């Protein structure tokens, strides 16, 4: 079992117990379905949720069991990036004294950014996301192929976003870019920071109901379309059309 995001990232903080965690994101590789079956057999509540991950509720904990890391439906670019992430995740390092493994730093660097980018485009990111990136990079910078990371960010359309994020984090949070090939760019930094502090979009995370979630995402995209038109490499009309075509034509998602 690989632990993603919250718990794994909290261990980079000076006081890990102060890094708030919501649910537990995990990845079981080829055992995705087996993990669901074991949870149900042990009395957990199960929600298939969507094609990317299931929701498992057990003793007050919400578990997101990931089959995929990215929204790949109808999106060939994300399917290629998904294949890359699945290929580079292996690691033998365990989180604290558990039987749960850290993902490789190469995986986590790109996954953190692409996950954060999805939050930014469809709702908001938070200061916690920025602190996660700061503490992670400062701790793992020597263990990441930054040239490859930059190539994948360019492929994902995330370059402007990550460079603005780097500017915010170096200016305000202590991010150290020495020994990396990362760049910081101030062009969109103030606008992204203002959006983060004001929480300008409606939050989608935690909303129940798949179609209600989709409705809120579409509403946010239209109201905050500058995020696509200025920071992302595809405008919001292209994105919405691709998403709609994917839902209609790529029902049985496969890599």
C-alpha positions as CSV (number, residue, x, y, z in Angstrom):
1,X,0.0,0.0,0.0
2,X,1.3,3.4,-1.0
3,X,0.2,6.5,1.1
4,X,-0.4,9.6,-1.0
5,X,-0.5,13.2,-0.1
6,X,-1.5,14.0,3.5
7,X,0.1,11.4,5.8
8,X,3.2,11.0,3.7
9,X,3.6,14.8,3.3
10,X,3.0,15.5,7.0
11,X,6.3,13.7,7.9
12,X,8.2,16.5,6.2
13,X,6.8,19.1,8.5
14,X,8.7,20.3,11.7
15,X,5.7,19.0,13.7
16,X,3.9,16.4,11.6
17,X,1.0,16.2,14.0
18,X,0.1,19.8,13.2
19,X,-0.4,19.2,9.5
20,X,-4.1,18.6,9.2
21,X,-5.1,15.5,7.2
22,X,-8.5,14.9,5.7
23,X,-9.0,11.5,4.2
24,X,-6.4,8.8,3.6
25,X,-5.4,8.4,-0.1
26,X,-3.8,5.1,-1.0
27,X,-2.7,3.2,-4.1
28,X,-2.7,-0.6,-4.3
29,X,-1.6,-1.0,-7.9
30,X,-3.1,-4.1,-9.5
31,X,-4.9,-4.9,-6.2
32,X,-7.4,-2.0,-6.5
33,X,-10.4,-4.3,-6.7
34,X,-9.0,-6.7,-4.1
35,X,-8.6,-3.8,-1.6
36,X,-12.3,-2.8,-2.1
37,X,-13.3,-6.4,-1.5
38,X,-11.2,-6.7,1.7
39,X,-12.7,-3.5,3.1
40,X,-16.3,-4.6,2.5
41,X,-15.5,-8.0,4.0
42,X,-14.3,-6.2,7.2
43,X,-17.4,-4.2,7.6
44,X,-16.4,-0.9,5.8
45,X,-19.0,1.2,4.0
46,X,-18.2,1.3,0.3
47,X,-18.9,3.9,-2.3
48,X,-17.6,3.2,-5.9
49,X,-17.6,7.0,-6.4
50,X,-16.1,7.2,-9.9
51,X,-13.6,5.5,-12.2
52,X,-10.5,7.2,-10.6
53,X,-11.0,6.0,-7.0
54,X,-13.5,4.4,-4.6
55,X,-14.5,5.8,-1.2
56,X,-14.2,3.5,1.8
57,X,-15.5,4.5,5.2
58,X,-14.1,2.7,8.2
59,X,-14.1,3.6,11.9
60,X,-14.5,7.3,11.1
61,X,-11.8,7.4,8.4
62,X,-12.5,8.1,4.8
63,X,-10.1,6.2,2.5
64,X,-9.7,7.1,-1.2
65,X,-8.5,3.9,-2.9
66,X,-7.0,5.1,-6.2
67,X,-7.2,3.2,-9.4
68,X,-5.9,6.2,-11.3
69,X,-4.2,9.4,-10.3
70,X,-5.4,11.7,-13.0
71,X,-8.7,12.5,-14.8
72,X,-7.9,10.4,-17.9
73,X,-11.4,9.9,-19.4
74,X,-11.2,11.1,-23.0
75,X,-7.8,12.7,-22.4
76,X,-4.8,11.0,-24.2
77,X,-2.3,13.4,-22.7
78,X,-3.4,12.5,-19.2
79,X,-3.3,8.8,-20.1
80,X,0.3,9.1,-21.0
81,X,1.1,11.0,-17.8
82,X,-0.9,8.4,-15.8
83,X,1.3,5.6,-17.3
84,X,4.4,7.6,-16.3
85,X,3.2,8.0,-12.7
86,X,2.3,4.4,-12.3
87,X,5.8,3.4,-13.7
88,X,7.7,5.7,-11.3
89,X,5.8,5.2,-8.1
90,X,7.7,2.1,-6.7
91,X,9.6,2.7,-3.5
92,X,10.9,0.6,-0.6
93,X,10.7,3.3,2.1
94,X,8.0,2.9,4.7
95,X,6.1,5.7,6.4
96,X,7.2,5.8,10.0
97,X,6.7,2.3,11.6
98,X,3.8,1.2,9.4
99,X,3.4,-1.2,6.5
100,X,2.5,1.7,4.2
101,X,5.1,2.9,1.7
102,X,6.1,6.3,0.6
103,X,5.7,6.8,-3.2
104,X,9.1,7.6,-4.9
105,X,10.1,11.3,-4.7
106,X,9.9,11.4,-8.5
107,X,6.3,10.3,-8.5
108,X,5.3,12.5,-5.6
109,X,6.8,15.7,-7.0
110,X,4.7,15.5,-10.2
111,X,1.6,14.1,-8.5
112,X,1.6,16.9,-5.9
113,X,1.7,19.5,-8.7
114,X,-0.9,17.8,-11.0
115,X,-3.3,17.2,-8.1
116,X,-2.9,20.8,-7.0
117,X,-3.4,22.1,-10.5
118,X,-6.8,20.2,-10.7
119,X,-7.8,21.8,-7.4
120,X,-6.7,25.2,-8.7
121,X,-8.6,24.9,-12.0
122,X,-11.9,23.5,-10.5
123,X,-12.1,25.2,-7.1
124,X,-9.2,26.6,-5.0
125,X,-5.9,25.6,-3.5
126,X,-5.0,26.4,0.1
127,X,-1.9,27.6,2.0
128,X,-1.6,24.0,3.1
129,X,-1.0,22.9,-0.5
130,X,1.8,25.5,-0.8
131,X,3.4,24.4,2.5
132,X,3.3,20.8,1.3
133,X,5.2,21.7,-1.8
134,X,7.7,23.8,0.2
135,X,8.5,21.2,2.8
136,X,8.6,18.3,0.2
137,X,11.0,20.1,-2.2
138,X,13.3,21.2,0.6
139,X,13.5,17.6,1.9
140,X,13.6,15.7,-1.3
141,X,15.4,18.0,-3.8
142,X,18.5,15.8,-4.1
143,X,16.4,12.7,-4.9
144,X,14.4,14.1,-7.9
145,X,15.4,14.3,-11.6
146,X,14.2,17.9,-12.0
147,X,15.0,17.9,-15.8
148,X,12.5,15.1,-16.2
149,X,10.0,16.8,-13.9
150,X,10.1,20.0,-15.9
151,X,9.6,18.0,-19.2
152,X,6.5,16.3,-17.7
153,X,5.1,19.7,-16.3
154,X,5.5,21.1,-19.8
155,X,3.6,18.1,-21.2
156,X,0.9,18.5,-18.7
157,X,0.4,22.3,-19.3
158,X,1.5,23.0,-15.7
159,X,4.7,25.0,-16.3
160,X,3.2,28.5,-15.7
161,X,1.4,27.2,-12.6
162,X,4.4,25.6,-11.0
163,X,6.6,28.6,-11.7
164,X,4.1,30.9,-10.1
165,X,3.8,28.6,-7.1
166,X,7.6,28.5,-6.8
167,X,7.6,32.3,-6.7
168,X,5.0,32.4,-3.9
169,X,6.7,29.7,-1.9
170,X,10.2,31.3,-2.2
171,X,8.9,34.7,-1.2
172,X,6.7,33.7,1.7
173,X,7.3,30.1,2.9
174,X,11.0,29.4,2.7
175,X,11.2,27.3,-0.4
176,X,14.8,26.8,-1.4
177,X,15.3,26.3,-5.2
178,X,19.1,25.7,-4.9
179,X,20.2,22.3,-6.3
180,X,17.1,22.1,-8.4
181,X,16.3,23.1,-12.0
182,X,13.1,24.8,-10.9
183,X,12.2,28.3,-12.0
184,X,10.1,31.0,-10.2
185,X,8.0,33.4,-12.2
186,X,6.1,36.3,-10.7
187,X,3.7,37.0,-13.6
188,X,0.7,35.1,-12.2
189,X,1.9,34.7,-8.6
190,X,-0.1,37.6,-7.0
191,X,-3.3,36.6,-8.8
192,X,-3.0,33.0,-7.6
193,X,-2.1,34.0,-4.1
194,X,-5.1,36.4,-3.9
195,X,-7.4,33.7,-5.2
196,X,-6.0,31.3,-2.6
197,X,-6.4,33.7,0.3
198,X,-9.9,34.9,-0.7
199,X,-11.1,31.3,-1.7
200,X,-12.9,32.9,-4.6
201,X,-14.5,29.6,-6.0
202,X,-17.0,27.3,-4.4
203,X,-15.4,24.2,-2.8
204,X,-16.1,21.0,-4.6
205,X,-14.2,18.7,-2.2
206,X,-16.5,16.9,0.2
207,X,-19.6,17.6,-1.9
208,X,-21.8,14.4,-2.1
209,X,-23.2,13.3,-5.5
210,X,-21.3,12.9,-8.7
211,X,-23.6,15.1,-10.8
212,X,-23.7,17.9,-8.2
213,X,-19.9,17.8,-8.1
214,X,-19.8,18.1,-11.9
215,X,-22.2,21.0,-11.8
216,X,-20.2,22.9,-9.3
217,X,-17.0,22.3,-11.2
218,X,-18.6,23.6,-14.4
219,X,-19.9,26.7,-12.6
220,X,-16.4,27.4,-11.1
221,X,-14.7,26.9,-14.4
222,X,-17.0,29.5,-16.1
223,X,-16.7,32.0,-13.3
224,X,-13.0,31.6,-12.9
225,X,-12.1,31.0,-16.5
226,X,-9.0,33.2,-16.2
227,X,-7.3,30.2,-14.6
228,X,-7.5,28.3,-17.9
229,X,-7.0,31.2,-20.2
230,X,-4.0,32.6,-18.4
231,X,-2.3,29.9,-16.3
232,X,-3.2,26.6,-18.0
233,X,-2.3,25.8,-21.6
234,X,-5.9,25.1,-22.7
235,X,-8.8,27.6,-22.5
236,X,-11.9,26.7,-20.6
237,X,-14.0,26.0,-23.7
238,X,-11.5,23.4,-24.9
239,X,-11.4,21.8,-21.5
240,X,-15.2,21.6,-21.1
241,X,-15.6,20.2,-24.6
242,X,-13.0,17.6,-23.9
243,X,-14.5,16.6,-20.6
244,X,-18.0,16.3,-22.1
245,X,-16.8,14.2,-25.0
246,X,-14.8,12.0,-22.6
247,X,-17.9,11.4,-20.4
248,X,-20.0,10.5,-23.5
249,X,-17.5,8.5,-25.5
250,X,-14.9,7.0,-23.1
251,X,-17.2,5.3,-20.6
252,X,-15.1,2.1,-20.1
253,X,-11.9,3.9,-19.2
254,X,-8.7,2.1,-20.0
255,X,-5.1,3.2,-20.3
